[in-house]
Amino acid sequence: MNPAGTGARRVQGHTVNDQTGELPGRGHIEIDGLTKTFASDAGDITAIEGIDFDIAPREFVGIVGPSGCGKSTLLRCVGGLIAPSTGEVRIGGEVVTTPDRRIGYVFQKAVLLPWRRVLDNVMLPFEVMRRPTEEDRRKAHEVLEMVGLAEYLQHRPGELSGGMQQRVSVARALAVEPSILLMDEPFGALDAQTRDLMNLELLRIWQESQTTVVFVTHDIGEALFLSDRVMVMSARPGGVQDVIDVDLERPRTFEQVEADERFWSLRQRIREQLE
């Protein structure tokens, strides 16, 4: 709810002025008329069409929608991995045209180099950019401590559980201090118990890092538990069908959320739109 007469709203304890755009720049995503069409032998396929959306700095936004609606395509356009056919994405007012170090990525699979130890995997982004420095190593140690893996620096990925491997992936994404973290069904391959633990861990990391998060998932409950807002996408060509404000207090626990009638009401609202 906007404070009366201020044109502002609260996101994670910070005031964002909707008229002046306070807290601009770092982590601010603007999506304007975004359409992406792919060529195929059977003719052009429009994956997403006419998407307009604005994400505030430090906001956590979940994206849900039917299979094949273009959720991952949208995320790839936001991250500069593919170019839109029409429209544009702006981060901090700058048009995204190529991958940007301000953006970190976490995918469904951890994609770790199996022969490299945990610390070396987290150091990889620095090695790609330049010769790593002692400050880079300090940052790598810091993010590994943040995700609870300070005691596993010298382990190899094969010696870790699936959940721990994903935490390494999150740490690698955070090491370069991105203002935005794009997550494409990062916990989809994990068992239910590990997934719940990772959701709690992700909220803790997000609150500590103050990073904008865009989180794609097929799980409605997961989206509502994590997010400030949930974008519901329509079937292909994917567009914005609805935007849900998740007015549930933070910090959140599963017990608290599942005992709240608002959670079940929002869940049903989204489910009906996806049927």
C-alpha positions in Angstrom: 0.0 0.0 0.0 1.3 3.4 -0.9 1.8 5.9 1.9 -1.0 8.5 1.5 0.0 11.3 -0.9 3.6 10.2 -1.3 3.4 8.1 -4.5 5.8 5.6 -2.9 5.7 2.0 -1.9 7.7 -0.2 0.3 9.9 -3.0 -1.0 11.9 -5.0 1.6 11.9 -2.1 4.1 13.0 0.5 1.5 10.9 3.3 0.1 10.6 3.4 -3.7 9.1 6.5 -5.1 6.9 5.6 -8.0 7.0 9.2 -9.4 10.7 10.1 -9.0 12.1 6.6 -9.2 14.1 6.8 -6.0 16.5 3.8 -5.5 17.1 4.0 -9.3 19.9 2.3 -11.1 21.2 -0.6 -9.2 18.9 -3.6 -9.7 16.1 -1.6 -11.5 14.7 -3.6 -14.5 12.4 -2.0 -17.1 10.8 -4.3 -19.7 9.2 -2.4 -22.5 7.1 -4.0 -25.3 9.3 -7.1 -25.4 8.6 -9.6 -28.2 10.8 -12.6 -29.2 10.2 -14.6 -32.4 12.3 -17.6 -33.4 12.6 -18.8 -37.0 11.8 -22.5 -37.7 11.3 -24.7 -40.8 7.6 -24.7 -40.0 7.5 -20.9 -39.9 8.2 -18.2 -37.3 7.3 -19.0 -33.7 6.5 -16.1 -31.3 7.6 -17.1 -27.8 6.7 -13.9 -26.0 4.8 -10.9 -27.1 4.3 -7.3 -25.9 5.6 -7.7 -22.4 5.7 -4.6 -20.3 6.9 -4.9 -16.7 8.9 -2.9 -14.1 10.9 -4.5 -11.3 12.1 -2.3 -8.4 15.6 -2.5 -7.0 15.9 -5.3 -4.3 12.5 -6.7 -5.2 11.9 -10.4 -5.4 9.7 -11.3 -8.4 8.5 -14.7 -9.2 7.4 -15.8 -12.7 4.9 -18.7 -13.3 3.0 -19.8 -16.3 2.1 -22.9 -18.4 4.8 -25.0 -20.0 6.2 -23.5 -23.1 4.9 -20.0 -22.4 8.3 -18.3 -22.7 9.4 -17.9 -19.1 13.0 -18.9 -19.8 13.0 -16.9 -23.1 12.0 -13.8 -21.1 14.7 -14.4 -18.6 17.3 -14.8 -21.3 16.2 -11.5 -22.9 16.5 -9.8 -19.5 20.0 -11.2 -19.1 21.2 -10.2 -22.5 21.8 -13.8 -23.6 19.4 -13.4 -26.6 18.2 -10.2 -28.3 14.5 -9.4 -28.5 12.8 -9.1 -31.8 11.1 -5.9 -30.8 11.0 -3.9 -27.6 13.9 -3.5 -25.1 15.1 -4.3 -21.6 16.8 -1.5 -19.5 18.8 -2.0 -16.4 19.5 1.2 -14.5 18.2 3.1 -17.5 20.7 1.4 -19.9 19.5 -0.8 -22.7 20.6 -4.4 -22.4 22.2 -5.7 -25.6 24.8 -8.3 -24.3 25.5 -10.3 -21.1 26.3 -7.9 -18.3 28.4 -8.4 -15.2 25.7 -6.6 -13.2 23.6 -9.8 -13.8 24.1 -13.2 -12.2 22.6 -16.4 -13.4 21.5 -19.6 -11.6 20.0 -22.4 -13.7 18.2 -25.6 -13.0 21.5 -27.5 -13.1 24.5 -26.2 -11.1 26.8 -26.4 -14.2 30.0 -26.7 -12.1 33.3 -27.9 -13.5 33.7 -31.3 -11.9 37.5 -31.2 -11.8 37.7 -27.9 -10.0 37.3 -27.5 -6.2 34.4 -25.4 -4.8 36.5 -22.3 -4.3 38.0 -22.6 -7.8 34.5 -22.9 -9.3 33.4 -19.7 -7.5 36.6 -18.0 -8.7 35.8 -18.8 -12.4 33.9 -15.5 -13.2 36.9 -13.5 -12.1 39.3 -15.6 -14.2 37.1 -15.0 -17.3 37.2 -11.3 -16.7 40.8 -10.8 -15.8 43.7 -12.2 -13.7 42.1 -12.7 -10.2 43.3 -10.6 -7.3 43.4 -11.2 -3.6 40.3 -9.0 -3.3 38.6 -11.5 -5.7 39.6 -14.4 -3.5 38.3 -12.5 -0.4 34.9 -12.1 -2.2 34.8 -15.7 -3.1 35.4 -16.7 0.5 32.8 -14.3 1.7 30.0 -15.6 -0.6 30.8 -19.2 0.2 30.5 -18.3 3.9 27.2 -16.5 3.1 25.8 -19.7 1.6 27.1 -21.9 4.4 29.9 -23.6 2.5 32.9 -22.2 4.2 34.0 -25.6 5.3 33.8 -27.1 1.8 36.2 -24.9 -0.1 38.5 -27.7 -1.2 35.8 -30.2 -2.0 34.9 -31.2 -5.6 31.3 -31.0 -6.9 31.0 -34.8 -7.0 31.5 -34.8 -3.2 28.6 -32.6 -2.5 24.8 -33.1 -2.4 22.5 -31.6 -5.1 21.5 -28.8 -2.7 25.1 -28.0 -1.9 26.0 -27.9 -5.5 23.2 -25.4 -6.1 24.5 -23.3 -3.3 27.9 -23.2 -5.0 26.2 -22.1 -8.1 24.4 -19.3 -6.2 27.8 -18.3 -4.6 29.5 -18.1 -8.0 26.7 -15.9 -9.3 27.0 -13.6 -6.2 30.8 -13.4 -6.2 31.0 -10.6 -8.8 28.4 -8.6 -6.7 25.6 -8.5 -9.3 22.7 -6.1 -8.8 20.4 -8.7 -10.3 20.1 -12.4 -9.9 18.2 -14.3 -12.6 17.1 -17.8 -11.5 15.6 -20.3 -13.9 13.9 -23.1 -11.9 17.0 -23.5 -9.8 15.6 -26.0 -7.4 13.4 -28.0 -9.8 15.6 -31.1 -9.8 15.9 -31.3 -6.0 13.8 -33.4 -3.7 11.0 -31.7 -1.7 12.8 -31.5 1.6 16.0 -30.1 0.1 14.0 -27.7 -2.0 12.3 -26.3 1.1 15.7 -25.8 2.8 17.0 -24.1 -0.3 14.0 -21.7 -0.4 14.7 -20.6 3.2 18.4 -20.3 2.4 17.7 -18.2 -0.7 15.5 -15.8 1.3 18.3 -15.4 3.8 20.9 -14.8 1.1 18.6 -12.3 -0.7 18.0 -10.3 2.4 21.7 -10.2 3.1 22.9 -9.4 -0.4 20.1 -6.9 -1.2 20.0 -8.1 -4.8 17.1 -7.9 -7.1 15.9 -11.5 -7.9 13.8 -12.7 -10.8 12.8 -16.3 -10.1 11.2 -18.6 -12.7 9.3 -21.6 -11.3 6.5 -24.0 -12.2 5.5 -24.3 -8.5 2.9 -21.7 -7.4 3.5 -22.2 -3.7 7.2 -21.7 -4.1 6.6 -18.5 -6.1 4.2 -17.1 -3.4 6.5 -18.1 -0.5 9.5 -16.3 -2.0 8.2 -13.3 -3.8 7.1 -9.7 -3.3 5.1 -10.0 -6.5 4.3 -12.9 -8.9 3.9 -12.4 -12.7 1.5 -14.9 -14.2 2.2 -15.5 -17.9 -0.3 -16.5 -20.5 0.1 -19.5 -22.9 2.3 -18.9 -25.9 2.9 -16.4 -27.1 3.6 -15.5 -23.5 2.4 -12.2 -22.1 1.6 -10.8 -18.7 -1.7 -12.3 -17.7 -1.7 -11.0 -14.1 0.5 -9.5 -11.5 0.0 -10.7 -7.9 1.1 -8.6 -4.9 2.1 -11.0 -2.2 1.1 -9.2 0.9 2.6 -11.7 3.4 4.8 -10.4 6.2 8.6 -11.0 6.2 10.5 -12.9 7.4 8.5 -15.9 6.3 8.3 -19.5 7.5 6.4 -22.3 5.9 4.3 -22.7 9.0 3.3 -19.0 9.1 2.6 -18.8 5.4 0.6 -22.1 5.2 -1.6 -20.9 8.1 -2.4 -17.7 6.4 -5.7 -17.6 4.4 -4.2 -15.0 2.0 -1.7 -17.6 0.8 -4.4 -20.1 -0.1 -6.5 -17.4 -1.7 -3.6 -16.2 -3.9 -2.7 -19.8 -4.8 -6.2 -20.5 -6.0 -6.3 -17.3 -8.0 -3.1 -18.2 -9.8 -4.2 -21.9 -10.3 -7.4 -20.8 -11.9 -5.5 -18.7 -14.4 -3.2 -21.5 -15.3 -6.0 -24.1 -15.9 
